[in-house]
Amino acid sequence: MSVNAMLFHHNTARAPTTQEKEENMAGEEASSSGASTPSEAQEVVEPPSSVTVERHIPRVNCPEHIILVVDVCKEESNSPYKLADGSKFPALCMVKRAITLFLQNKHAIDPRHKFALVVLHETPIWLQDFTSNPREIISELDDLQDASSTSHCDLSQLFDLIAQQISLPQCSNPALTPPPHIFRTVLVYGRSHCLPQFLGGKALFSHLVQSPHFFLDILYTHEPPSDDNKCEGIFDLLCGLDESGLSYILEVSRNATKLHNHCGSLLAHPLQRPTQRAVHYTLTNGD
């Protein structure tokens, strides 16, 4: 079942500085910036100048309803992932493998979690409704195929679709009462030349992200940045979608290890994990 047949770092959550971007790109194949303009950047969202991180609900391990949004748009310059043994895999193939491991591990952590799948191309398609059986999502993932490139990506349609499909929990006192579950959207965006936009406005996006029971994480998989693409500008715009400071906004070029590590980072529960800017991993000797 092809999409066409259906009609169609551990980076901080703020926009990183130039020095941080250079450090995050270490080990990648290129380090030059994308060719986006200030006017293009303002078409999506202006990143907040400062973010005050506030948690509005108890830090409990309630079930998650996770909406996986997979971008299947294949641009002409799309390059493969190359592993240490010299084998090469198409970008979508590697993304599907990483998501599959995420689903299996997340389900093993807590079988109460549920998952839904959305395909992002010219328009978003709600492909699989919420299920606690990860095999149902994996089966749909296996059937996904690359789709032709598009001239735009309208995030308004994506979040309008999500708002139509979910009903946010209502608690009389969210600061004290744990919700029955929370919603989290994990957007896997893979375009290096197409800046996302809100062509239909941001009303429903704002409604969702302002809820204490909705979280947005983004994994940006892209070509090595160069003067011929807009990777850096796109990443800046995606960082700007984190209005609460509670999102994880991660990026990776064609590095399979880093891709899987990022999916591992997304296993953490949004109510119990630290903010992204506070994440710090160390290895210590056991006593």
CORLINCOR-V999960 format. One record per run of one state. SS is the DSSP state (A for helix, B for strand, O for the rest). FROM is the first residue (numbers start at 0). TO is the last residue. If there is no record, write none. Layout:
ss=SS from=FROM to=TO
ss=SS from=FROM to=TO
This chain:
ss=O from=0 to=2
ss=A from=3 to=5
ss=O from=6 to=16
ss=A from=17 to=23
ss=O from=24 to=36
ss=A from=37 to=41
ss=O from=42 to=61
ss=B from=62 to=70
ss=O from=71 to=71
ss=B from=72 to=73
ss=O from=74 to=79
ss=B from=80 to=81
ss=O from=82 to=86
ss=B from=87 to=88
ss=O from=89 to=89
ss=A from=90 to=108
ss=O from=109 to=112
ss=B from=113 to=119
ss=O from=120 to=122
ss=B from=123 to=130
ss=O from=131 to=132
ss=A from=133 to=142
ss=O from=143 to=145
ss=B from=146 to=147
ss=O from=148 to=151
ss=B from=152 to=153
ss=A from=154 to=164
ss=O from=165 to=179
ss=B from=180 to=188
ss=O from=189 to=194
ss=B from=195 to=196
ss=O from=197 to=201
ss=A from=202 to=208
ss=O from=209 to=212
ss=B from=213 to=220
ss=O from=221 to=229
ss=A from=230 to=239
ss=O from=240 to=247
ss=B from=248 to=251
ss=O from=252 to=254
ss=A from=255 to=264
ss=O from=265 to=274
ss=A from=275 to=277
ss=O from=278 to=286
